[in-house]
Amino acid sequence: MTDTYSVAEIVKRTGALRRRVQLWADAGVIRSSAATQHGGSGTHRAFDGTELQIAALVTPLANLSMSIGLLKFFADEIRPILCGNFLRRKWPHMQPDEAKTFAEAFDRARRNEGANVLTFTQTGDRFWFGVCTPDARGNLIINARIRDHQNDQVQKGRPMILLDLNDLLGGLLD
């Protein structure tokens, strides 16, 4: 059986505000299990480990006042990577090799191995994200091809936000 997490557990593990987590669930940024999504009054939402990780990753972005639309876009892009489904998906905003680099960085971060950093650039309503992670020899790989969520063009942007994936994901599911 897969571990599930309540809104209260997500709040405790991520430091997000309770109302914010509820808003993310209502807007589809994080997705509760099918059994609890439309369970009616008195049914508490339950979230799997992937959604807990997404909540951990969007919390600092929400703290920086990123819009719910950008948070949802980011969550929709990384969900298949966190689920391990990145090879079976056609990526509208990311090349398969880029998705693989993200998956490797997330895996290393969950194990607290090496330096794994998520980068974000936002200018107005334009948003890009990428990852910096070491390769097998310890050389830093900088994913310089970060996608524009509006028109799917590859851009080179200067990262404005750097998030330490190890801090956000390491030990989160323990």
N, C-alpha and C positions, 0 to 999 in steps of 0.2 A: 504494500500500500504506500502511496506517495504521501509525504508530509504535506499538511496544509496549514495555513496561517490565517488567523483572524485579522481584522482591522487593528485590533489592540496589539497583537503581536507584531504586525508590520510597523506600527507607530513605535513600539519599544525597540525593535531591532534597527530601524533606520533613523529615528529621531525626527521623522516627519510629523507635522501636526495632524491630529485625528481628522479634522474637517477636510484637510487637504487630501488625505488618503481617500476619504469618501468621495470627494469631488473627482479624483483621478479614476476611481472605479465607475462613477456615473458617466464620465466622459470617454471611457474606454482606454485610458492610458494604461491602467492595470486591469486585468480581466479576472473576474472571479470564476470559480468552477461552474459548469453548466447547471449542476444541481442546485447551486445557491444563487445564481444570477437572477432568476425570476421566481424565487421561492415564496414571495409574498411577505406580508408583515410578520415579524417574529422570526424570520429566517435570517441568520447571520451569514454574511458572505464569507467564503473560504477561498484562499488563494494558494496556488502552488509555489514551489521554490523559484521558478522562473519569474513569476510576478513579484515575489519578494525582492529579487535581484533588480528588477526594473524599478521598483519603488526606491531602492537604495541608490540607483544611478540617477533618477530624476529628482530626488530630494534636493541636492545642492543646486541643480538648475532652477528648480522652483524657488529656492531661497534667493536666487539672483533675478527673480521676476520674469523668467521666460514664460511665454504664453502657453496656455493649455494645448493649443494647436501644435506648437513646436515640440512640446513634451510628448504628445501623442505620435507625431511623426517619428521622433527618435525611438520611442518604445516599439512602434510597429517595425522599424528597421532592425532593431537589435534582438527582438523576441526570437526569431528563428535561429539566430546565432547562439543565444543562451540555451535554446532547446536542443541544439546540436543538429538542426535541420538545414544548415546553410548550404549544403551541397545539393539538396533536392529542390532548391527554390531558384526561380529566375529573379534576379535582382534588378529592379528598376533604377535604383540609385547607387548600386555598388557592384563592382566586379567580383567574381567568385574568389579570386586570390585575395582581394581586400577583406571579404567576409572571413576567409580562413585566418588571416592575420588578426582580425578582431577576436575570433573564437580562441585562438592560441593565447592572446593576451588575457581574455576573460578566464580561461582555464588556469593560467599561471597566477593570476591575481587571486583566484579562489584558494590556491595553495600557498599564497604569500611568497611566490618565487620571483626573484628579479624585480625590476622596475617596470611597471605597466601603467601607462598614463593615457587617459582619454582626453582628447583636445577638442575644443569647440571654438567656433568663430561665429559671431552673429553681427550683422550690420542691418539695422532696421528689421525688415521681415525676411531677410535672407539668412540662412543658417547652414553651416557646414560642420561636420565632425570627422575625427580621425583618431588614430591610436599610435602611440609610441611604445615599443616593446623591444627587448633584446632578442637577438637570434640565438642559435645554438652555441655560438662562440662568444656571446656576450656583447656583440656589437649592437648598437641601438638602431632599430628599424623605425624610421619615421614615415608614416603613411602620409605622403604629401598629396595624394589624390583624394581630396575630400569633396563630397558631392553637395551641390546646391539643391536644396529640397524643392525649390520652385520650378526650375527648368532643367534639372538633371545635367547641368554642365559641370565639368570638372573645373574646380577653381583652386588656386593656390592662395590661401589666406593665412594671415598671421594669427596663431591661436590666442584667443583672449581669455579662455578659461582652460585650466589644466586640472583634471581630477585624478587623484591617485586611486587607481582601481584596487590596489591591494587594501587600502584603508576602507573602501566601500564594500568589497566583496569577500575579502579574506575572513574566514570564520563565520560569515553571515548565516550559512545553512547548518552550522554545527549545533 
